[in-house]
Amino acid sequence: MPNPKIIVTGGAGFIGSHTVVSLVENGYEPIVVDDFSNSKRSVLDGLSAICGRKIPCFELDCADRAGLDRVFRETGPVAGVIHFAASKAVNESLQKPLLYYRNNLGGLLSVLEVMLAHGTRDLVFSSSCTVYGQPEKLPVTESTPIAAASSVYGATKQICEKIVEDTVASGAPLRATLLRYFNPIGAHPSARIGELPLGDPQNLAPVILQSAAGLRGPVQIYGDDWSTPDGTCIRDYIHVLDLAAAHVRSLDFMARRPEAPMVEILNVGTGRGTSVREALDAFERATGQKVASLVGPRRAGDIEQIYACVDKSAKVLGWRATRTIDDAMRDAWRWQQTLRA
């Protein structure tokens, strides 16, 4: 019996590329769809080196419905889709709201329409903990109320979740798992693939890496007067390999559920909050590298603190994160050093 074929939109991106590796390792046949607007083609070489074979890739904006339909027709039958492709920078989303609404909503609509046209039932959707806004109670569970979004990016994820839920509620033959990511960091231990932020990165980990590598100045800490133990923002940092594994477990879970339609919403994090200062300490501890930092004003759209309760993911998927933030920083630094070579 042939391995199930899985379309991975945004499969050349940070999380997508690591998920492609996990899919191969678990007997799936990934097919990458990526327009390389936020990734590089060299990632495909890294994937080939890790997987021992070439990974099929279609250079395409997944919002191109006709183009995506051709991919399904040429490669089918397609067992499922993991939909990563989206614009994702919180601060940029406040500056370019129309771009974010067009990319994030348009891409999902196209994916759903083509899936239904071809009888593909299983969808894993890349959502985000930003849908919770600033929660009143921590840790957040999947039943935590959805607050008003603090960024356009967060709003697009809220709307995309609703689109999937409404599609399933209509009776469409769709099984969907919505994974609410917390903060992915790290890289593959081989240092063949990792995070490749284009332009000025907005997330903490690549800023730390670039600062330690001498590619930028001190790490900017956006406020040290938040209501947290050390005054800096708190996030739940998860190794990208643990996050990738959750996608494969989601496909396995849906394959065991013959009924359709269904929607499962799951948090994917470690269950532990780490402050900006603690993340800096973890990097120095894991790598032996010193990194300078300075405190500046708060940044628009930032949430003070958020971290996950992952009990439901453990129960439904049999999944928990197994790697530490030190592991993630060590792997990420190994990857960053290859970029300097």
Contacts in CASP RR format, 6 or more apart in sequence:
PFRMAT RR
TARGET T0000
AUTHOR 0000-0000-0000
METHOD contacts of the structure
MODEL  1
MPNPKIIVTGGAGFIGSHTVVSLVENGYEPIVVDDFSNSKRSVLDGLSAI
CGRKIPCFELDCADRAGLDRVFRETGPVAGVIHFAASKAVNESLQKPLLY
YRNNLGGLLSVLEVMLAHGTRDLVFSSSCTVYGQPEKLPVTESTPIAAAS
SVYGATKQICEKIVEDTVASGAPLRATLLRYFNPIGAHPSARIGELPLGD
PQNLAPVILQSAAGLRGPVQIYGDDWSTPDGTCIRDYIHVLDLAAAHVRS
LDFMARRPEAPMVEILNVGTGRGTSVREALDAFERATGQKVASLVGPRRA
GDIEQIYACVDKSAKVLGWRATRTIDDAMRDAWRWQQTLRA
2 29 0 8 1.000
3 27 0 8 1.000
3 28 0 8 1.000
3 29 0 8 1.000
4 27 0 8 1.000
4 28 0 8 1.000
4 29 0 8 1.000
4 79 0 8 1.000
4 80 0 8 1.000
4 251 0 8 1.000
4 255 0 8 1.000
5 28 0 8 1.000
5 29 0 8 1.000
5 30 0 8 1.000
5 31 0 8 1.000
5 75 0 8 1.000
5 76 0 8 1.000
5 77 0 8 1.000
5 78 0 8 1.000
5 79 0 8 1.000
5 80 0 8 1.000
6 23 0 8 1.000
6 28 0 8 1.000
6 29 0 8 1.000
6 30 0 8 1.000
6 31 0 8 1.000
6 78 0 8 1.000
6 79 0 8 1.000
6 80 0 8 1.000
6 81 0 8 1.000
6 82 0 8 1.000
6 251 0 8 1.000
7 31 0 8 1.000
7 33 0 8 1.000
7 71 0 8 1.000
7 72 0 8 1.000
7 75 0 8 1.000
7 78 0 8 1.000
7 80 0 8 1.000
7 81 0 8 1.000
7 82 0 8 1.000
7 120 0 8 1.000
8 16 0 8 1.000
8 19 0 8 1.000
8 20 0 8 1.000
8 23 0 8 1.000
8 30 0 8 1.000
8 31 0 8 1.000
8 32 0 8 1.000
8 33 0 8 1.000
8 81 0 8 1.000
8 82 0 8 1.000
8 84 0 8 1.000
9 33 0 8 1.000
9 34 0 8 1.000
9 62 0 8 1.000
9 81 0 8 1.000
9 82 0 8 1.000
9 83 0 8 1.000
9 84 0 8 1.000
9 85 0 8 1.000
9 107 0 8 1.000
9 111 0 8 1.000
10 16 0 8 1.000
10 32 0 8 1.000
10 33 0 8 1.000
10 34 0 8 1.000
10 39 0 8 1.000
10 62 0 8 1.000
10 84 0 8 1.000
10 85 0 8 1.000
11 17 0 8 1.000
11 19 0 8 1.000
11 20 0 8 1.000
11 30 0 8 1.000
11 32 0 8 1.000
11 33 0 8 1.000
11 34 0 8 1.000
11 39 0 8 1.000
11 84 0 8 1.000
11 85 0 8 1.000
12 32 0 8 1.000
12 34 0 8 1.000
12 36 0 8 1.000
12 39 0 8 1.000
12 40 0 8 1.000
12 41 0 8 1.000
12 43 0 8 1.000
12 44 0 8 1.000
12 57 0 8 1.000
13 34 0 8 1.000
13 38 0 8 1.000
13 39 0 8 1.000
13 43 0 8 1.000
13 84 0 8 1.000
13 196 0 8 1.000
14 39 0 8 1.000
14 184 0 8 1.000
14 194 0 8 1.000
14 195 0 8 1.000
14 196 0 8 1.000
14 240 0 8 1.000
15 84 0 8 1.000
15 126 0 8 1.000
15 181 0 8 1.000
15 184 0 8 1.000
15 240 0 8 1.000
15 243 0 8 1.000
15 244 0 8 1.000
16 82 0 8 1.000
16 84 0 8 1.000
16 244 0 8 1.000
17 39 0 8 1.000
17 43 0 8 1.000
17 47 0 8 1.000
17 193 0 8 1.000
17 194 0 8 1.000
18 188 0 8 1.000
18 193 0 8 1.000
18 194 0 8 1.000
18 240 0 8 1.000
18 241 0 8 1.000
18 243 0 8 1.000
18 244 0 8 1.000
19 30 0 8 1.000
19 82 0 8 1.000
19 84 0 8 1.000
19 243 0 8 1.000
19 244 0 8 1.000
19 247 0 8 1.000
19 248 0 8 1.000
20 30 0 8 1.000
20 32 0 8 1.000
20 47 0 8 1.000
20 51 0 8 1.000
20 55 0 8 1.000
21 47 0 8 1.000
21 50 0 8 1.000
21 51 0 8 1.000
21 188 0 8 1.000
21 193 0 8 1.000
21 244 0 8 1.000
22 241 0 8 1.000
22 244 0 8 1.000
22 245 0 8 1.000
22 247 0 8 1.000
22 248 0 8 1.000
23 29 0 8 1.000
23 30 0 8 1.000
23 247 0 8 1.000
23 248 0 8 1.000
24 30 0 8 1.000
24 51 0 8 1.000
24 55 0 8 1.000
26 248 0 8 1.000
26 252 0 8 1.000
28 79 0 8 1.000
28 248 0 8 1.000
28 251 0 8 1.000
30 55 0 8 1.000
30 56 0 8 1.000
31 55 0 8 1.000
31 56 0 8 1.000
31 57 0 8 1.000
31 58 0 8 1.000
31 71 0 8 1.000
31 75 0 8 1.000
31 78 0 8 1.000
32 44 0 8 1.000
32 55 0 8 1.000
32 56 0 8 1.000
32 57 0 8 1.000
32 58 0 8 1.000
33 57 0 8 1.000
33 58 0 8 1.000
33 60 0 8 1.000
33 62 0 8 1.000
33 68 0 8 1.000
33 71 0 8 1.000
33 85 0 8 1.000
34 57 0 8 1.000
34 58 0 8 1.000
34 59 0 8 1.000
34 60 0 8 1.000
34 85 0 8 1.000
35 59 0 8 1.000
35 60 0 8 1.000
35 61 0 8 1.000
35 62 0 8 1.000
35 85 0 8 1.000
36 59 0 8 1.000
37 61 0 8 1.000
38 87 0 8 1.000
38 88 0 8 1.000
38 198 0 8 1.000
39 196 0 8 1.000
39 198 0 8 1.000
40 196 0 8 1.000
43 193 0 8 1.000
43 196 0 8 1.000
44 54 0 8 1.000
44 55 0 8 1.000
44 57 0 8 1.000
46 192 0 8 1.000
46 193 0 8 1.000
47 55 0 8 1.000
47 192 0 8 1.000
47 193 0 8 1.000
48 54 0 8 1.000
48 55 0 8 1.000
49 190 0 8 1.000
49 192 0 8 1.000
50 188 0 8 1.000
50 190 0 8 1.000
50 192 0 8 1.000
50 193 0 8 1.000
56 75 0 8 1.000
58 71 0 8 1.000
60 67 0 8 1.000
60 68 0 8 1.000
60 71 0 8 1.000
61 85 0 8 1.000
61 107 0 8 1.000
62 68 0 8 1.000
62 83 0 8 1.000
62 85 0 8 1.000
62 107 0 8 1.000
62 110 0 8 1.000
62 111 0 8 1.000
63 102 0 8 1.000
63 103 0 8 1.000
63 106 0 8 1.000
63 107 0 8 1.000
63 109 0 8 1.000
63 110 0 8 1.000
64 110 0 8 1.000
65 110 0 8 1.000
65 113 0 8 1.000
65 114 0 8 1.000
68 110 0 8 1.000
68 111 0 8 1.000
68 114 0 8 1.000
69 114 0 8 1.000
69 117 0 8 1.000
69 118 0 8 1.000
72 78 0 8 1.000
72 114 0 8 1.000
72 117 0 8 1.000
72 118 0 8 1.000
72 120 0 8 1.000
73 118 0 8 1.000
76 118 0 8 1.000
77 118 0 8 1.000
77 120 0 8 1.000
78 115 0 8 1.000
78 118 0 8 1.000
78 120 0 8 1.000
79 120 0 8 1.000
79 122 0 8 1.000
79 251 0 8 1.000
80 115 0 8 1.000
80 120 0 8 1.000
80 121 0 8 1.000
80 122 0 8 1.000
80 123 0 8 1.000
80 124 0 8 1.000
80 251 0 8 1.000
81 111 0 8 1.000
81 115 0 8 1.000
81 120 0 8 1.000
81 122 0 8 1.000
81 123 0 8 1.000
81 124 0 8 1.000
82 123 0 8 1.000
82 124 0 8 1.000
82 126 0 8 1.000
82 247 0 8 1.000
82 251 0 8 1.000
83 107 0 8 1.000
83 108 0 8 1.000
83 111 0 8 1.000
83 123 0 8 1.000
83 124 0 8 1.000
83 125 0 8 1.000
83 126 0 8 1.000
84 126 0 8 1.000
85 103 0 8 1.000
85 107 0 8 1.000
86 103 0 8 1.000
86 104 0 8 1.000
86 107 0 8 1.000
86 126 0 8 1.000
86 156 0 8 1.000
87 93 0 8 1.000
87 96 0 8 1.000
87 99 0 8 1.000
87 100 0 8 1.000
87 103 0 8 1.000
87 104 0 8 1.000
87 153 0 8 1.000
88 153 0 8 1.000
89 153 0 8 1.000
89 202 0 8 1.000
90 130 0 8 1.000
90 151 0 8 1.000
90 153 0 8 1.000
90 154 0 8 1.000
90 202 0 8 1.000
90 301 0 8 1.000
90 302 0 8 1.000
91 151 0 8 1.000
91 202 0 8 1.000
91 299 0 8 1.000
91 300 0 8 1.000
91 301 0 8 1.000
92 100 0 8 1.000
92 153 0 8 1.000
92 202 0 8 1.000
93 100 0 8 1.000
93 151 0 8 1.000
93 152 0 8 1.000
93 153 0 8 1.000
93 154 0 8 1.000
93 156 0 8 1.000
94 151 0 8 1.000
94 152 0 8 1.000
94 300 0 8 1.000
94 301 0 8 1.000
97 152 0 8 1.000
100 152 0 8 1.000
100 153 0 8 1.000
100 156 0 8 1.000
101 152 0 8 1.000
101 156 0 8 1.000
104 153 0 8 1.000
104 156 0 8 1.000
104 157 0 8 1.000
104 160 0 8 1.000
105 156 0 8 1.000
105 159 0 8 1.000
105 160 0 8 1.000
105 163 0 8 1.000
108 125 0 8 1.000
108 160 0 8 1.000
108 163 0 8 1.000
108 164 0 8 1.000
109 163 0 8 1.000
111 123 0 8 1.000
112 123 0 8 1.000
112 163 0 8 1.000
112 164 0 8 1.000
112 167 0 8 1.000
112 174 0 8 1.000
114 120 0 8 1.000
115 121 0 8 1.000
115 123 0 8 1.000
115 174 0 8 1.000
116 172 0 8 1.000
116 173 0 8 1.000
116 174 0 8 1.000
119 173 0 8 1.000
121 173 0 8 1.000
121 174 0 8 1.000
121 175 0 8 1.000
121 254 0 8 1.000
121 260 0 8 1.000
122 175 0 8 1.000
122 176 0 8 1.000
122 251 0 8 1.000
122 254 0 8 1.000
122 255 0 8 1.000
123 164 0 8 1.000
123 174 0 8 1.000
123 175 0 8 1.000
123 176 0 8 1.000
123 177 0 8 1.000
124 176 0 8 1.000
124 177 0 8 1.000
124 179 0 8 1.000
124 247 0 8 1.000
124 250 0 8 1.000
124 251 0 8 1.000
125 160 0 8 1.000
125 161 0 8 1.000
125 164 0 8 1.000
125 176 0 8 1.000
125 177 0 8 1.000
125 178 0 8 1.000
125 179 0 8 1.000
126 179 0 8 1.000
126 181 0 8 1.000
127 157 0 8 1.000
127 160 0 8 1.000
127 161 0 8 1.000
127 178 0 8 1.000
127 179 0 8 1.000
127 180 0 8 1.000
127 181 0 8 1.000
127 265 0 8 1.000
128 153 0 8 1.000
128 154 0 8 1.000
128 157 0 8 1.000
128 180 0 8 1.000
128 181 0 8 1.000
129 140 0 8 1.000
129 180 0 8 1.000
129 181 0 8 1.000
129 182 0 8 1.000
129 183 0 8 1.000
129 236 0 8 1.000
129 267 0 8 1.000
129 306 0 8 1.000
129 308 0 8 1.000
130 149 0 8 1.000
130 150 0 8 1.000
130 151 0 8 1.000
130 153 0 8 1.000
130 154 0 8 1.000
130 157 0 8 1.000
130 303 0 8 1.000
131 146 0 8 1.000
131 149 0 8 1.000
131 154 0 8 1.000
131 157 0 8 1.000
131 158 0 8 1.000
131 161 0 8 1.000
131 180 0 8 1.000
132 140 0 8 1.000
132 144 0 8 1.000
132 145 0 8 1.000
132 146 0 8 1.000
132 147 0 8 1.000
132 180 0 8 1.000
132 306 0 8 1.000
133 146 0 8 1.000
133 147 0 8 1.000
133 148 0 8 1.000
133 149 0 8 1.000
133 150 0 8 1.000
133 154 0 8 1.000
133 303 0 8 1.000
133 306 0 8 1.000
134 147 0 8 1.000
134 150 0 8 1.000
134 303 0 8 1.000
134 304 0 8 1.000
134 306 0 8 1.000
135 144 0 8 1.000
135 145 0 8 1.000
135 147 0 8 1.000
135 306 0 8 1.000
137 144 0 8 1.000
138 305 0 8 1.000
138 306 0 8 1.000
138 307 0 8 1.000
139 271 0 8 1.000
139 307 0 8 1.000
139 308 0 8 1.000
139 309 0 8 1.000
140 267 0 8 1.000
140 306 0 8 1.000
140 307 0 8 1.000
140 308 0 8 1.000
140 309 0 8 1.000
141 267 0 8 1.000
141 309 0 8 1.000
141 311 0 8 1.000
141 312 0 8 1.000
142 180 0 8 1.000
142 265 0 8 1.000
142 266 0 8 1.000
142 267 0 8 1.000
142 312 0 8 1.000
146 158 0 8 1.000
149 155 0 8 1.000
149 157 0 8 1.000
149 158 0 8 1.000
150 301 0 8 1.000
150 302 0 8 1.000
150 303 0 8 1.000
151 301 0 8 1.000
161 178 0 8 1.000
161 265 0 8 1.000
164 174 0 8 1.000
164 176 0 8 1.000
164 178 0 8 1.000
164 263 0 8 1.000
165 263 0 8 1.000
167 174 0 8 1.000
168 174 0 8 1.000
168 176 0 8 1.000
168 261 0 8 1.000
168 262 0 8 1.000
168 263 0 8 1.000
169 261 0 8 1.000
171 261 0 8 1.000
172 261 0 8 1.000
173 260 0 8 1.000
173 261 0 8 1.000
174 260 0 8 1.000
174 261 0 8 1.000
175 254 0 8 1.000
175 257 0 8 1.000
175 260 0 8 1.000
175 261 0 8 1.000
175 262 0 8 1.000
176 261 0 8 1.000
176 262 0 8 1.000
176 263 0 8 1.000
176 264 0 8 1.000
177 250 0 8 1.000
177 253 0 8 1.000
177 254 0 8 1.000
177 263 0 8 1.000
177 264 0 8 1.000
177 265 0 8 1.000
177 266 0 8 1.000
178 263 0 8 1.000
178 264 0 8 1.000
178 265 0 8 1.000
178 266 0 8 1.000
179 246 0 8 1.000
179 247 0 8 1.000
179 250 0 8 1.000
179 266 0 8 1.000
179 268 0 8 1.000
180 265 0 8 1.000
180 266 0 8 1.000
180 267 0 8 1.000
180 268 0 8 1.000
180 308 0 8 1.000
181 238 0 8 1.000
181 243 0 8 1.000
181 268 0 8 1.000
181 269 0 8 1.000
182 235 0 8 1.000
182 236 0 8 1.000
182 237 0 8 1.000
182 238 0 8 1.000
182 267 0 8 1.000
182 268 0 8 1.000
182 269 0 8 1.000
182 270 0 8 1.000
182 306 0 8 1.000
182 307 0 8 1.000
182 308 0 8 1.000
183 203 0 8 1.000
183 204 0 8 1.000
183 235 0 8 1.000
183 236 0 8 1.000
183 237 0 8 1.000
183 238 0 8 1.000
184 237 0 8 1.000
184 238 0 8 1.000
184 239 0 8 1.000
184 240 0 8 1.000
184 243 0 8 1.000
185 195 0 8 1.000
185 203 0 8 1.000
185 204 0 8 1.000
185 205 0 8 1.000
185 237 0 8 1.000
185 238 0 8 1.000
185 239 0 8 1.000
185 240 0 8 1.000
185 325 0 8 1.000
185 328 0 8 1.000
185 329 0 8 1.000
185 332 0 8 1.000
186 194 0 8 1.000
186 195 0 8 1.000
186 205 0 8 1.000
186 239 0 8 1.000
186 240 0 8 1.000
186 241 0 8 1.000
186 327 0 8 1.000
186 328 0 8 1.000
186 329 0 8 1.000
186 331 0 8 1.000
186 332 0 8 1.000
186 335 0 8 1.000
187 193 0 8 1.000
187 194 0 8 1.000
187 195 0 8 1.000
187 240 0 8 1.000
187 331 0 8 1.000
187 332 0 8 1.000
187 334 0 8 1.000
187 335 0 8 1.000
188 194 0 8 1.000
188 240 0 8 1.000
188 241 0 8 1.000
188 331 0 8 1.000
188 335 0 8 1.000
189 331 0 8 1.000
189 334 0 8 1.000
191 331 0 8 1.000
191 334 0 8 1.000
191 335 0 8 1.000
191 337 0 8 1.000
191 338 0 8 1.000
193 335 0 8 1.000
194 240 0 8 1.000
194 332 0 8 1.000
194 335 0 8 1.000
195 205 0 8 1.000
195 206 0 8 1.000
195 240 0 8 1.000
195 332 0 8 1.000
195 335 0 8 1.000
197 203 0 8 1.000
197 206 0 8 1.000
201 207 0 8 1.000
201 210 0 8 1.000
204 219 0 8 1.000
204 235 0 8 1.000
204 276 0 8 1.000
204 279 0 8 1.000
205 237 0 8 1.000
205 279 0 8 1.000
205 328 0 8 1.000
205 329 0 8 1.000
205 332 0 8 1.000
207 216 0 8 1.000
207 219 0 8 1.000
207 220 0 8 1.000
208 219 0 8 1.000
208 279 0 8 1.000
208 280 0 8 1.000
208 283 0 8 1.000
208 291 0 8 1.000
208 329 0 8 1.000
209 332 0 8 1.000
209 333 0 8 1.000
209 336 0 8 1.000
210 216 0 8 1.000
210 336 0 8 1.000
211 217 0 8 1.000
211 218 0 8 1.000
211 219 0 8 1.000
211 291 0 8 1.000
211 292 0 8 1.000
211 293 0 8 1.000
212 283 0 8 1.000
212 287 0 8 1.000
212 289 0 8 1.000
212 290 0 8 1.000
212 291 0 8 1.000
212 333 0 8 1.000
212 336 0 8 1.000
213 336 0 8 1.000
213 337 0 8 1.000
213 339 0 8 1.000
213 340 0 8 1.000
217 292 0 8 1.000
218 291 0 8 1.000
218 292 0 8 1.000
218 293 0 8 1.000
218 294 0 8 1.000
219 280 0 8 1.000
219 291 0 8 1.000
219 292 0 8 1.000
219 293 0 8 1.000
219 294 0 8 1.000
220 293 0 8 1.000
220 294 0 8 1.000
220 296 0 8 1.000
221 232 0 8 1.000
221 276 0 8 1.000
221 277 0 8 1.000
221 293 0 8 1.000
221 294 0 8 1.000
221 295 0 8 1.000
221 296 0 8 1.000
222 233 0 8 1.000
222 296 0 8 1.000
222 297 0 8 1.000
222 298 0 8 1.000
222 299 0 8 1.000
222 302 0 8 1.000
223 231 0 8 1.000
223 232 0 8 1.000
223 233 0 8 1.000
223 295 0 8 1.000
223 296 0 8 1.000
223 297 0 8 1.000
223 298 0 8 1.000
224 230 0 8 1.000
224 231 0 8 1.000
224 232 0 8 1.000
224 295 0 8 1.000
224 296 0 8 1.000
225 231 0 8 1.000
225 298 0 8 1.000
226 232 0 8 1.000
226 233 0 8 1.000
226 298 0 8 1.000
226 304 0 8 1.000
226 305 0 8 1.000
227 304 0 8 1.000
228 234 0 8 1.000
228 275 0 8 1.000
228 304 0 8 1.000
228 305 0 8 1.000
229 275 0 8 1.000
230 275 0 8 1.000
230 277 0 8 1.000
230 278 0 8 1.000
231 275 0 8 1.000
231 277 0 8 1.000
232 275 0 8 1.000
232 276 0 8 1.000
232 277 0 8 1.000
233 275 0 8 1.000
233 276 0 8 1.000
233 302 0 8 1.000
233 303 0 8 1.000
233 304 0 8 1.000
233 305 0 8 1.000
234 273 0 8 1.000
234 274 0 8 1.000
234 275 0 8 1.000
234 304 0 8 1.000
234 305 0 8 1.000
234 306 0 8 1.000
234 307 0 8 1.000
235 273 0 8 1.000
235 274 0 8 1.000
235 279 0 8 1.000
235 305 0 8 1.000
235 306 0 8 1.000
235 307 0 8 1.000
236 269 0 8 1.000
236 270 0 8 1.000
236 271 0 8 1.000
236 272 0 8 1.000
236 273 0 8 1.000
236 274 0 8 1.000
236 306 0 8 1.000
236 307 0 8 1.000
236 308 0 8 1.000
237 270 0 8 1.000
237 273 0 8 1.000
237 274 0 8 1.000
237 279 0 8 1.000
237 325 0 8 1.000
237 328 0 8 1.000
238 268 0 8 1.000
238 269 0 8 1.000
238 270 0 8 1.000
238 321 0 8 1.000
238 328 0 8 1.000
239 321 0 8 1.000
239 323 0 8 1.000
239 324 0 8 1.000
239 325 0 8 1.000
239 327 0 8 1.000
239 328 0 8 1.000
239 331 0 8 1.000
240 328 0 8 1.000
241 323 0 8 1.000
242 269 0 8 1.000
242 270 0 8 1.000
242 321 0 8 1.000
242 322 0 8 1.000
242 323 0 8 1.000
243 268 0 8 1.000
243 269 0 8 1.000
245 319 0 8 1.000
246 266 0 8 1.000
246 268 0 8 1.000
246 313 0 8 1.000
246 317 0 8 1.000
246 319 0 8 1.000
249 317 0 8 1.000
249 318 0 8 1.000
249 319 0 8 1.000
250 264 0 8 1.000
250 266 0 8 1.000
250 317 0 8 1.000
252 317 0 8 1.000
253 264 0 8 1.000
253 316 0 8 1.000
253 317 0 8 1.000
254 262 0 8 1.000
264 316 0 8 1.000
266 312 0 8 1.000
266 313 0 8 1.000
266 316 0 8 1.000
266 317 0 8 1.000
267 308 0 8 1.000
267 309 0 8 1.000
267 310 0 8 1.000
267 312 0 8 1.000
267 313 0 8 1.000
268 308 0 8 1.000
268 310 0 8 1.000
268 313 0 8 1.000
269 307 0 8 1.000
269 308 0 8 1.000
269 310 0 8 1.000
269 313 0 8 1.000
269 321 0 8 1.000
270 307 0 8 1.000
270 308 0 8 1.000
270 310 0 8 1.000
270 321 0 8 1.000
270 325 0 8 1.000
271 307 0 8 1.000
271 308 0 8 1.000
271 309 0 8 1.000
271 310 0 8 1.000
271 321 0 8 1.000
272 307 0 8 1.000
273 305 0 8 1.000
273 307 0 8 1.000
274 282 0 8 1.000
274 325 0 8 1.000
279 325 0 8 1.000
279 329 0 8 1.000
280 291 0 8 1.000
280 293 0 8 1.000
282 325 0 8 1.000
282 326 0 8 1.000
282 329 0 8 1.000
283 289 0 8 1.000
283 291 0 8 1.000
283 329 0 8 1.000
283 333 0 8 1.000
284 290 0 8 1.000
284 291 0 8 1.000
285 326 0 8 1.000
285 329 0 8 1.000
286 325 0 8 1.000
286 326 0 8 1.000
286 327 0 8 1.000
286 329 0 8 1.000
286 330 0 8 1.000
286 333 0 8 1.000
287 329 0 8 1.000
287 330 0 8 1.000
287 333 0 8 1.000
289 333 0 8 1.000
310 320 0 8 1.000
310 321 0 8 1.000
313 319 0 8 1.000
313 320 0 8 1.000
314 320 0 8 1.000
END
